[in-house]
């Protein structure tokens, strides 16, 4: 019987096993390199689907909640190609595809490795303001040495410090319009970028990225609230729970904060409004729900809080423009 669009031609088990050994990154680099967009150290997404991430020999399409380990999986699940044709496509190119995937080693860093950086932040500040981040908040972070700029390439650097004031974490984000972002070697995620120092506030607000954290801070400042009275922490990346949620661990940044802030009673998760965000929030509600009030608060509009911030700013500009036009017409 024909299944899932497969034709009736027999393919040997050995051929299928060989096809499954070809990872997606190697396949695309050999057959369609223009489809790949580098978005971090060892991580890629595709030009067609920016939520499809490829790293560590695996791929996952976050907006659809599906993934795999091979080019064959990708051709069938994403491209919609029938199984037999996908085998032909992969094996037809097999001799031309050198594997570019090298499994990550277990190297441990004894310290963080930082590039040459400065606190003038001319490029970084311009980039953050273009993303809608409030200028006064940026200046405050630069003054506190929480934001710096890579002197070589202009990347914005988000710094995290330990209790002794030593830099323990640094996340780099490209300012040239590409999606490149990464934690620098030796970074300890317990100390990821945060604006959290209020020991009297019983709520912690958790974000996937520093950009989303700063976007939220900008929005509450815009309505007259003091963002410095909040506990805002970032995880420096997407939180990926295990397939079995009961086996999942708390993200290091959140666990470290909770261990050192006994006053916390409420955890608000401002994760992305996508499969990964919802899945991560559900896992943390299962793990921490018995000890804390845990709420998932996705952005009302857009994928993340920076999308939401930009949408609000554009709406405000449109509203002001229409108001000015209306006033001009009345005065004409």
Secondary structure as a PSIPRED ss2 file (coil, helix, strand):
# PSIPRED VFORMAT (PSIPRED V4.0)

   1 X C   1.000  0.000  0.000
   2 X C   1.000  0.000  0.000
   3 X C   1.000  0.000  0.000
   4 X C   1.000  0.000  0.000
   5 X C   1.000  0.000  0.000
   6 X C   1.000  0.000  0.000
   7 X C   1.000  0.000  0.000
   8 X C   1.000  0.000  0.000
   9 X C   1.000  0.000  0.000
  10 X C   1.000  0.000  0.000
  11 X C   1.000  0.000  0.000
  12 X C   1.000  0.000  0.000
  13 X H   0.000  1.000  0.000
  14 X H   0.000  1.000  0.000
  15 X H   0.000  1.000  0.000
  16 X H   0.000  1.000  0.000
  17 X H   0.000  1.000  0.000
  18 X H   0.000  1.000  0.000
  19 X H   0.000  1.000  0.000
  20 X H   0.000  1.000  0.000
  21 X C   1.000  0.000  0.000
  22 X C   1.000  0.000  0.000
  23 X C   1.000  0.000  0.000
  24 X H   0.000  1.000  0.000
  25 X H   0.000  1.000  0.000
  26 X H   0.000  1.000  0.000
  27 X H   0.000  1.000  0.000
  28 X H   0.000  1.000  0.000
  29 X H   0.000  1.000  0.000
  30 X H   0.000  1.000  0.000
  31 X H   0.000  1.000  0.000
  32 X C   1.000  0.000  0.000
  33 X H   0.000  1.000  0.000
  34 X H   0.000  1.000  0.000
  35 X H   0.000  1.000  0.000
  36 X E   0.000  0.000  1.000
  37 X E   0.000  0.000  1.000
  38 X E   0.000  0.000  1.000
  39 X E   0.000  0.000  1.000
  40 X E   0.000  0.000  1.000
  41 X C   1.000  0.000  0.000
  42 X C   1.000  0.000  0.000
  43 X E   0.000  0.000  1.000
  44 X E   0.000  0.000  1.000
  45 X E   0.000  0.000  1.000
  46 X E   0.000  0.000  1.000
  47 X C   1.000  0.000  0.000
  48 X C   1.000  0.000  0.000
  49 X C   1.000  0.000  0.000
  50 X C   1.000  0.000  0.000
  51 X C   1.000  0.000  0.000
  52 X E   0.000  0.000  1.000
  53 X E   0.000  0.000  1.000
  54 X E   0.000  0.000  1.000
  55 X E   0.000  0.000  1.000
  56 X C   1.000  0.000  0.000
  57 X C   1.000  0.000  0.000
  58 X E   0.000  0.000  1.000
  59 X E   0.000  0.000  1.000
  60 X E   0.000  0.000  1.000
  61 X E   0.000  0.000  1.000
  62 X C   1.000  0.000  0.000
  63 X C   1.000  0.000  0.000
  64 X C   1.000  0.000  0.000
  65 X C   1.000  0.000  0.000
  66 X E   0.000  0.000  1.000
  67 X E   0.000  0.000  1.000
  68 X E   0.000  0.000  1.000
  69 X C   1.000  0.000  0.000
  70 X C   1.000  0.000  0.000
  71 X H   0.000  1.000  0.000
  72 X H   0.000  1.000  0.000
  73 X H   0.000  1.000  0.000
  74 X H   0.000  1.000  0.000
  75 X H   0.000  1.000  0.000
  76 X H   0.000  1.000  0.000
  77 X H   0.000  1.000  0.000
  78 X C   1.000  0.000  0.000
  79 X C   1.000  0.000  0.000
  80 X C   1.000  0.000  0.000
  81 X C   1.000  0.000  0.000
  82 X C   1.000  0.000  0.000
  83 X H   0.000  1.000  0.000
  84 X H   0.000  1.000  0.000
  85 X H   0.000  1.000  0.000
  86 X H   0.000  1.000  0.000
  87 X H   0.000  1.000  0.000
  88 X H   0.000  1.000  0.000
  89 X H   0.000  1.000  0.000
  90 X H   0.000  1.000  0.000
  91 X H   0.000  1.000  0.000
  92 X H   0.000  1.000  0.000
  93 X C   1.000  0.000  0.000
  94 X H   0.000  1.000  0.000
  95 X H   0.000  1.000  0.000
  96 X H   0.000  1.000  0.000
  97 X C   1.000  0.000  0.000
  98 X C   1.000  0.000  0.000
  99 X C   1.000  0.000  0.000
 100 X C   1.000  0.000  0.000
 101 X C   1.000  0.000  0.000
 102 X C   1.000  0.000  0.000
 103 X C   1.000  0.000  0.000
 104 X C   1.000  0.000  0.000
 105 X C   1.000  0.000  0.000
 106 X C   1.000  0.000  0.000
 107 X C   1.000  0.000  0.000
 108 X C   1.000  0.000  0.000
 109 X C   1.000  0.000  0.000
 110 X C   1.000  0.000  0.000
 111 X C   1.000  0.000  0.000
 112 X C   1.000  0.000  0.000
 113 X C   1.000  0.000  0.000
 114 X C   1.000  0.000  0.000
 115 X C   1.000  0.000  0.000
 116 X C   1.000  0.000  0.000
 117 X E   0.000  0.000  1.000
 118 X E   0.000  0.000  1.000
 119 X C   1.000  0.000  0.000
 120 X C   1.000  0.000  0.000
 121 X C   1.000  0.000  0.000
 122 X H   0.000  1.000  0.000
 123 X H   0.000  1.000  0.000
 124 X H   0.000  1.000  0.000
 125 X H   0.000  1.000  0.000
 126 X H   0.000  1.000  0.000
 127 X H   0.000  1.000  0.000
 128 X H   0.000  1.000  0.000
 129 X H   0.000  1.000  0.000
 130 X H   0.000  1.000  0.000
 131 X C   1.000  0.000  0.000
 132 X C   1.000  0.000  0.000
 133 X C   1.000  0.000  0.000
 134 X C   1.000  0.000  0.000
 135 X H   0.000  1.000  0.000
 136 X H   0.000  1.000  0.000
 137 X H   0.000  1.000  0.000
 138 X H   0.000  1.000  0.000
 139 X H   0.000  1.000  0.000
 140 X H   0.000  1.000  0.000
 141 X H   0.000  1.000  0.000
 142 X H   0.000  1.000  0.000
 143 X H   0.000  1.000  0.000
 144 X C   1.000  0.000  0.000
 145 X C   1.000  0.000  0.000
 146 X C   1.000  0.000  0.000
 147 X E   0.000  0.000  1.000
 148 X E   0.000  0.000  1.000
 149 X E   0.000  0.000  1.000
 150 X E   0.000  0.000  1.000
 151 X C   1.000  0.000  0.000
 152 X C   1.000  0.000  0.000
 153 X C   1.000  0.000  0.000
 154 X C   1.000  0.000  0.000
 155 X C   1.000  0.000  0.000
 156 X E   0.000  0.000  1.000
 157 X E   0.000  0.000  1.000
 158 X E   0.000  0.000  1.000
 159 X E   0.000  0.000  1.000
 160 X E   0.000  0.000  1.000
 161 X E   0.000  0.000  1.000
 162 X C   1.000  0.000  0.000
 163 X C   1.000  0.000  0.000
 164 X C   1.000  0.000  0.000
 165 X C   1.000  0.000  0.000
 166 X C   1.000  0.000  0.000
 167 X E   0.000  0.000  1.000
 168 X E   0.000  0.000  1.000
 169 X E   0.000  0.000  1.000
 170 X E   0.000  0.000  1.000
 171 X E   0.000  0.000  1.000
 172 X E   0.000  0.000  1.000
 173 X E   0.000  0.000  1.000
 174 X C   1.000  0.000  0.000
 175 X C   1.000  0.000  0.000
 176 X C   1.000  0.000  0.000
 177 X C   1.000  0.000  0.000
 178 X C   1.000  0.000  0.000
 179 X C   1.000  0.000  0.000
 180 X C   1.000  0.000  0.000
 181 X E   0.000  0.000  1.000
 182 X E   0.000  0.000  1.000
 183 X E   0.000  0.000  1.000
 184 X C   1.000  0.000  0.000
 185 X C   1.000  0.000  0.000
 186 X C   1.000  0.000  0.000
 187 X C   1.000  0.000  0.000
 188 X C   1.000  0.000  0.000
 189 X H   0.000  1.000  0.000
 190 X H   0.000  1.000  0.000
 191 X H   0.000  1.000  0.000
 192 X C   1.000  0.000  0.000
 193 X C   1.000  0.000  0.000
 194 X E   0.000  0.000  1.000
 195 X E   0.000  0.000  1.000
 196 X E   0.000  0.000  1.000
 197 X C   1.000  0.000  0.000
 198 X C   1.000  0.000  0.000
 199 X C   1.000  0.000  0.000
 200 X C   1.000  0.000  0.000
 201 X C   1.000  0.000  0.000
 202 X C   1.000  0.000  0.000
 203 X E   0.000  0.000  1.000
 204 X E   0.000  0.000  1.000
 205 X E   0.000  0.000  1.000
 206 X E   0.000  0.000  1.000
 207 X E   0.000  0.000  1.000
 208 X C   1.000  0.000  0.000
 209 X C   1.000  0.000  0.000
 210 X H   0.000  1.000  0.000
 211 X H   0.000  1.000  0.000
 212 X H   0.000  1.000  0.000
 213 X H   0.000  1.000  0.000
 214 X H   0.000  1.000  0.000
 215 X H   0.000  1.000  0.000
 216 X H   0.000  1.000  0.000
 217 X H   0.000  1.000  0.000
 218 X H   0.000  1.000  0.000
 219 X H   0.000  1.000  0.000
 220 X H   0.000  1.000  0.000
 221 X H   0.000  1.000  0.000
 222 X H   0.000  1.000  0.000
 223 X C   1.000  0.000  0.000
 224 X C   1.000  0.000  0.000
 225 X C   1.000  0.000  0.000
 226 X C   1.000  0.000  0.000
 227 X H   0.000  1.000  0.000
 228 X H   0.000  1.000  0.000
 229 X H   0.000  1.000  0.000
 230 X C   1.000  0.000  0.000
 231 X E   0.000  0.000  1.000
 232 X E   0.000  0.000  1.000
 233 X E   0.000  0.000  1.000
 234 X E   0.000  0.000  1.000
 235 X C   1.000  0.000  0.000
 236 X C   1.000  0.000  0.000
 237 X C   1.000  0.000  0.000
 238 X C   1.000  0.000  0.000
 239 X C   1.000  0.000  0.000
 240 X C   1.000  0.000  0.000
 241 X C   1.000  0.000  0.000
 242 X C   1.000  0.000  0.000
 243 X C   1.000  0.000  0.000
 244 X C   1.000  0.000  0.000
 245 X H   0.000  1.000  0.000
 246 X H   0.000  1.000  0.000
 247 X H   0.000  1.000  0.000
 248 X C   1.000  0.000  0.000
 249 X C   1.000  0.000  0.000
 250 X C   1.000  0.000  0.000
 251 X C   1.000  0.000  0.000
 252 X H   0.000  1.000  0.000
 253 X H   0.000  1.000  0.000
 254 X H   0.000  1.000  0.000
 255 X H   0.000  1.000  0.000
 256 X H   0.000  1.000  0.000
 257 X H   0.000  1.000  0.000
 258 X H   0.000  1.000  0.000
 259 X H   0.000  1.000  0.000
 260 X C   1.000  0.000  0.000
 261 X C   1.000  0.000  0.000
 262 X C   1.000  0.000  0.000
 263 X C   1.000  0.000  0.000
 264 X C   1.000  0.000  0.000
 265 X C   1.000  0.000  0.000
 266 X E   0.000  0.000  1.000
 267 X E   0.000  0.000  1.000
 268 X E   0.000  0.000  1.000
 269 X E   0.000  0.000  1.000
 270 X C   1.000  0.000  0.000
 271 X C   1.000  0.000  0.000
 272 X C   1.000  0.000  0.000
 273 X C   1.000  0.000  0.000
 274 X C   1.000  0.000  0.000
 275 X H   0.000  1.000  0.000
 276 X H   0.000  1.000  0.000
 277 X H   0.000  1.000  0.000
 278 X H   0.000  1.000  0.000
 279 X H   0.000  1.000  0.000
 280 X H   0.000  1.000  0.000
 281 X H   0.000  1.000  0.000
 282 X H   0.000  1.000  0.000
 283 X H   0.000  1.000  0.000
 284 X H   0.000  1.000  0.000
 285 X H   0.000  1.000  0.000
 286 X H   0.000  1.000  0.000
 287 X H   0.000  1.000  0.000
 288 X H   0.000  1.000  0.000
 289 X C   1.000  0.000  0.000
 290 X C   1.000  0.000  0.000
 291 X C   1.000  0.000  0.000
 292 X C   1.000  0.000  0.000
 293 X E   0.000  0.000  1.000
 294 X E   0.000  0.000  1.000
 295 X E   0.000  0.000  1.000
 296 X E   0.000  0.000  1.000
 297 X C   1.000  0.000  0.000
 298 X C   1.000  0.000  0.000
 299 X C   1.000  0.000  0.000
 300 X C   1.000  0.000  0.000
 301 X C   1.000  0.000  0.000
 302 X C   1.000  0.000  0.000
 303 X C   1.000  0.000  0.000
 304 X C   1.000  0.000  0.000
 305 X H   0.000  1.000  0.000
 306 X H   0.000  1.000  0.000
 307 X H   0.000  1.000  0.000
 308 X H   0.000  1.000  0.000
 309 X H   0.000  1.000  0.000
 310 X H   0.000  1.000  0.000
 311 X H   0.000  1.000  0.000
 312 X H   0.000  1.000  0.000
 313 X H   0.000  1.000  0.000
 314 X H   0.000  1.000  0.000
 315 X H   0.000  1.000  0.000
 316 X H   0.000  1.000  0.000
 317 X H   0.000  1.000  0.000
 318 X H   0.000  1.000  0.000
 319 X H   0.000  1.000  0.000
 320 X H   0.000  1.000  0.000
 321 X H   0.000  1.000  0.000
 322 X H   0.000  1.000  0.000
 323 X H   0.000  1.000  0.000
 324 X H   0.000  1.000  0.000
 325 X H   0.000  1.000  0.000
 326 X H   0.000  1.000  0.000
 327 X H   0.000  1.000  0.000
 328 X H   0.000  1.000  0.000
 329 X H   0.000  1.000  0.000
 330 X H   0.000  1.000  0.000
 331 X H   0.000  1.000  0.000
 332 X C   1.000  0.000  0.000
